[in-house]
Structures are given as structure tokens and as C-alpha cells.
């Protein structure tokens, strides 16, 4: 018996379809809760597989469209959101993540301020959900959200991504409230002030917050000259000012 010629492949070349998805976090205050919490928009699937279940915004990747542009387009088409910057989060490609076919998803993420989140389209098939209390999502999207939450919370202690939820200027109390909301635990104000001032990531301005009943607090701004200690693009601002499409 003769063996197969050496130039013939042992098996057919592997094929997979590419898709993009987005995780968008915003802070939302509930009257029944002492702290704001992280919420994200989900889209109800209108076809199989997983028809009727909620999923992250996304879609297929056309052969003639860049990854970041495809993520931005599908996000806008489904939710109306247009974040200033989307950062690549991770690539998910487990063999069994999509029934009947091999699908690899490149996931992007962003943090948006409350006023931008309020402009998102909502309806029967688009809704905001608390990130820590999600229903069972389509595909492996619960795993994707869990990874994004882990990434955000473990990096918050030493990165500057909290500033993505704030404006150009902010009080230290506002910055602390963002940390408390993301971490879902209270933080001692005095210790927080010492930690932030020692980090030298913020600069005190000569401006003060107007309209307060007591002594107006000073406003601070982010020091854009301070760079990430570990080179991670997620440390550079509202989920990065790195080159679009750069994996993180």
C-alpha cells in the first residue's frame, strides 16, 4: 500500500467566520441603591440561533471593512451609540461558541458618560441591563461581559480609565464615586485623596465647582503627560488613545 504524496495536506484547511461585538459600559444611578452601578446595552436576537435572547451589539465582518469601523458601524446601527473611541478588548474563538459553524469574534469596548448613554436608542429589541445581573445571553456573551468587568475592575486601581466616565474637569469626590461604582464598595475619602495625590495622575486647577451649599470643592483634570507604567492602551484615557485596531 502506497502512502499519500507528501505534498497533499492531511486534512482540509480550517475555515472560520469573523464577527465583531461591542461591550459598552455606562454608570447608572438607581433610586434604591446607594451607589451607581455599571450598565450596558444589549440587543434582542431576531433570528436563530438564540432567537429571542439578548446579546451584545455586533455583526459579521465584511471582507472590505476594517475591524474597528465594523464594530463602530454595527454598534451605531443597533443602539445609536457613537463612542469617540473603541478599544479592542479580546478575541473569542472557542470551538463550541456558536452552534453549527466556527465563529471567531473580535470584541471591542468603551466607557461612555451618562449623557451619551441617555442618547442611545431603546425599544423592544434594545435595552440597558445592569452588568452584574444579566440574563442568560446568546453565545458566550456572558463570558465576554465577565471578562470585560474583570478587566475594568482589576485595572481601575492603577489605571486612568475611570476618567472616561467624567468630563474634562471633576472633583475628587466625583472621581471617588466612579471608583466606588465600578468596584461596588465604599472607599474612605481621606485614603482615596492621599492615593490619588500620590499617583500624580491628576492636576488641581484654579477652578471650583459652583452651586454647592457649602465651601465649593476644587476641580481637577487628568494629567495627559503621565503615561502608563505597563504600556497597556487601556491606561491611556477613555479606554485608550492607542492606534485603532491595536489588540489589548
C-alpha positions as CSV (number, residue, x, y, z in Angstrom):
1,X,0.0,0.0,0.0
2,X,1.5,3.3,-1.0
3,X,1.3,6.4,1.3
4,X,-0.3,9.7,0.2
5,X,2.0,12.1,-1.6
6,X,3.9,14.3,0.7
7,X,2.5,17.5,-0.8
8,X,-1.1,16.6,0.0
9,X,-2.5,18.1,3.2
10,X,-3.5,15.7,5.9
11,X,-6.9,17.5,6.2
12,X,-9.0,20.2,4.7
13,X,-7.9,23.8,5.6
14,X,-9.7,25.1,8.6
15,X,-12.3,27.8,7.9
16,X,-14.0,30.2,10.3
17,X,-16.3,33.2,10.0
18,X,-15.4,36.5,11.6
19,X,-17.7,38.8,13.6
20,X,-17.3,41.9,15.8
21,X,-19.1,42.6,19.1
22,X,-19.0,45.6,21.5
23,X,-19.2,46.0,25.2
24,X,-20.3,49.5,26.3
25,X,-20.3,50.4,30.0
26,X,-22.0,53.4,31.5
27,X,-22.8,54.4,35.1
28,X,-26.4,54.4,36.1
29,X,-27.9,55.5,39.4
30,X,-30.8,53.6,40.8
31,X,-33.0,55.2,43.5
32,X,-32.9,52.0,45.5
33,X,-29.1,51.8,45.6
34,X,-26.6,53.9,47.5
35,X,-24.0,53.6,44.7
36,X,-24.4,53.9,40.9
37,X,-23.6,50.7,39.0
38,X,-22.3,49.7,35.6
39,X,-24.9,49.1,32.9
40,X,-24.6,48.0,29.3
41,X,-26.8,47.9,26.2
42,X,-28.0,44.6,24.8
43,X,-29.8,43.7,21.6
44,X,-32.5,41.0,21.3
45,X,-31.8,38.5,18.6
46,X,-34.5,38.3,16.0
47,X,-33.3,35.1,14.3
48,X,-31.7,31.7,15.1
49,X,-29.5,30.7,16.7
50,X,-30.7,32.0,20.1
51,X,-33.7,33.8,18.7
52,X,-35.4,36.0,21.4
53,X,-32.3,36.0,23.6
54,X,-30.3,39.1,24.5
55,X,-26.8,39.6,23.0
56,X,-24.1,42.1,22.7
57,X,-24.3,44.5,19.8
58,X,-22.4,43.3,16.8
59,X,-22.5,41.6,13.4
60,X,-20.5,39.9,10.7
61,X,-17.2,41.4,9.5
62,X,-17.3,42.3,5.8
63,X,-14.2,41.5,3.7
64,X,-13.8,45.1,2.8
65,X,-14.2,46.8,6.2
66,X,-11.7,47.4,8.9
67,X,-12.3,45.8,12.3
68,X,-12.8,49.0,14.3
69,X,-15.0,50.5,11.7
70,X,-17.2,47.4,11.6
71,X,-17.5,47.5,15.4
72,X,-18.5,51.2,15.3
73,X,-21.0,50.7,12.5
74,X,-22.8,47.7,14.0
75,X,-22.9,49.4,17.4
76,X,-24.5,52.5,15.8
77,X,-26.9,50.6,13.7
78,X,-28.3,48.7,16.7
79,X,-28.1,51.2,19.6
80,X,-27.4,54.6,18.1
81,X,-24.3,55.0,20.2
82,X,-21.2,56.5,18.7
83,X,-18.4,56.5,21.3
84,X,-15.4,58.7,20.4
85,X,-13.1,55.7,20.6
86,X,-13.5,51.9,20.7
87,X,-10.6,49.9,22.0
88,X,-10.1,46.2,21.1
89,X,-10.7,44.1,24.1
90,X,-10.0,40.5,23.2
91,X,-10.7,37.8,20.6
92,X,-13.0,35.0,21.5
93,X,-12.8,31.8,19.4
94,X,-13.8,28.7,21.4
95,X,-14.7,25.8,19.1
96,X,-18.3,25.5,20.5
97,X,-19.2,29.2,20.9
98,X,-21.6,29.2,18.0
99,X,-23.8,26.2,17.1
100,X,-23.3,24.7,13.6
101,X,-20.4,26.9,12.5
102,X,-17.0,28.1,13.6
103,X,-17.2,31.8,14.5
104,X,-14.4,34.0,15.9
105,X,-15.5,37.3,17.4
106,X,-13.2,40.3,17.8
107,X,-14.7,42.3,20.8
108,X,-14.3,46.0,21.3
109,X,-15.2,48.0,24.4
110,X,-15.7,51.6,25.5
111,X,-16.8,53.6,28.6
112,X,-19.4,56.3,27.9
113,X,-20.6,59.1,30.1
114,X,-24.2,59.2,31.3
115,X,-25.3,62.0,28.9
116,X,-24.1,59.9,25.9
117,X,-25.7,56.8,27.2
118,X,-29.0,58.6,27.5
119,X,-29.0,59.3,23.8
120,X,-28.9,55.5,23.0
121,X,-31.9,54.1,21.2
122,X,-34.1,51.9,23.4
123,X,-37.1,49.8,22.4
124,X,-38.4,46.3,22.3
125,X,-35.1,44.9,21.0
126,X,-32.6,47.3,22.6
127,X,-32.4,47.7,26.3
128,X,-29.9,48.6,29.1
129,X,-29.1,46.0,31.7
130,X,-27.1,46.0,35.0
131,X,-23.7,44.4,34.1
132,X,-23.7,42.4,37.3
133,X,-27.2,41.0,36.9
134,X,-27.6,39.8,33.4
135,X,-30.0,37.2,32.0
136,X,-28.6,34.2,30.1
137,X,-27.2,35.8,26.9
138,X,-26.7,34.3,23.5
139,X,-23.5,32.5,22.5
140,X,-20.7,33.1,25.1
141,X,-21.6,36.7,25.7
142,X,-22.0,36.3,29.5
143,X,-18.3,35.2,29.5
144,X,-17.4,38.2,27.4
145,X,-19.1,40.6,29.8
146,X,-17.5,38.9,32.8
147,X,-14.1,39.3,31.2
148,X,-14.7,43.0,30.5
149,X,-15.8,43.5,34.0
150,X,-12.7,41.7,35.4
151,X,-10.5,43.8,33.1
152,X,-12.1,47.0,34.2
153,X,-12.1,46.3,37.9
154,X,-8.6,44.9,38.2
155,X,-7.1,47.8,36.2
156,X,-9.1,50.6,37.9
157,X,-6.7,50.6,40.9
158,X,-3.7,51.7,38.9
159,X,-5.1,53.0,35.5
160,X,-6.9,56.1,34.5
161,X,-9.9,54.6,32.8
162,X,-12.2,56.0,35.5
163,X,-11.7,59.4,33.8
164,X,-13.7,58.1,30.8
165,X,-16.9,58.4,32.9
166,X,-16.1,62.1,33.8
167,X,-15.8,65.4,32.0
168,X,-12.7,67.4,31.4
169,X,-12.7,68.6,35.0
170,X,-14.0,66.9,38.1
171,X,-13.9,66.9,41.8
172,X,-12.0,64.3,43.8
173,X,-15.4,63.2,45.3
174,X,-16.7,62.6,41.8
175,X,-13.7,60.6,40.9
176,X,-14.1,58.6,44.1
177,X,-17.7,57.9,43.3
178,X,-16.7,56.4,40.0
179,X,-14.3,54.1,41.7
180,X,-16.9,53.1,44.2
181,X,-19.5,52.5,41.5
182,X,-17.2,50.3,39.4
183,X,-15.8,48.3,42.4
184,X,-19.2,48.3,44.2
185,X,-17.8,49.1,47.6
186,X,-17.3,52.3,49.6
187,X,-13.9,53.9,49.7
188,X,-12.6,56.0,52.6
189,X,-12.4,59.6,51.3
190,X,-9.2,60.6,53.1
191,X,-7.4,57.5,52.0
192,X,-8.6,58.0,48.4
193,X,-7.4,61.6,48.3
194,X,-3.9,60.5,49.6
195,X,-3.7,57.7,47.0
196,X,-4.8,60.0,44.1
197,X,-2.5,62.8,45.1
198,X,0.4,60.4,45.4
199,X,-0.2,58.9,42.0
200,X,0.3,62.3,40.4
201,X,-2.2,61.4,37.6
202,X,-4.4,64.5,38.3
203,X,-3.7,68.2,38.4
204,X,-5.5,70.7,40.6
205,X,-7.0,73.6,38.6
206,X,-7.8,77.1,39.8
207,X,-11.5,76.4,39.3
208,X,-14.1,75.3,41.8
209,X,-17.4,73.5,41.5
210,X,-20.2,76.1,41.5
211,X,-23.6,75.8,43.0
212,X,-22.7,73.9,46.2
213,X,-24.3,74.8,49.5
214,X,-21.0,74.7,51.4
215,X,-17.4,75.5,50.5
216,X,-17.1,74.7,46.8
217,X,-14.7,71.8,46.1
218,X,-11.7,72.3,43.8
219,X,-11.8,70.9,40.3
220,X,-9.1,68.6,38.9
221,X,-8.1,67.5,35.5
222,X,-6.3,64.4,34.1
223,X,-2.6,64.9,33.6
224,X,-2.1,63.8,30.0
225,X,1.7,63.9,30.2
226,X,1.7,60.9,32.6
227,X,2.0,57.7,30.6
228,X,1.0,54.2,31.6
229,X,3.5,52.3,33.7
230,X,2.9,49.0,31.9
231,X,2.2,50.2,28.4
232,X,-1.3,48.9,28.2
233,X,-3.5,51.0,25.9
234,X,-6.4,50.8,28.4
235,X,-4.4,53.0,30.8
236,X,-4.2,55.9,28.4
237,X,-7.7,57.5,28.8
238,X,-11.2,56.6,27.8
239,X,-10.1,53.1,27.0
240,X,-7.1,54.3,25.2
241,X,-5.8,56.7,22.7
242,X,-3.8,54.0,21.1
243,X,-3.8,53.2,17.4
244,X,-7.2,51.9,16.4
245,X,-7.3,48.1,16.0
246,X,-4.4,47.5,18.3
247,X,-5.1,44.5,20.4
248,X,-5.0,44.9,24.2
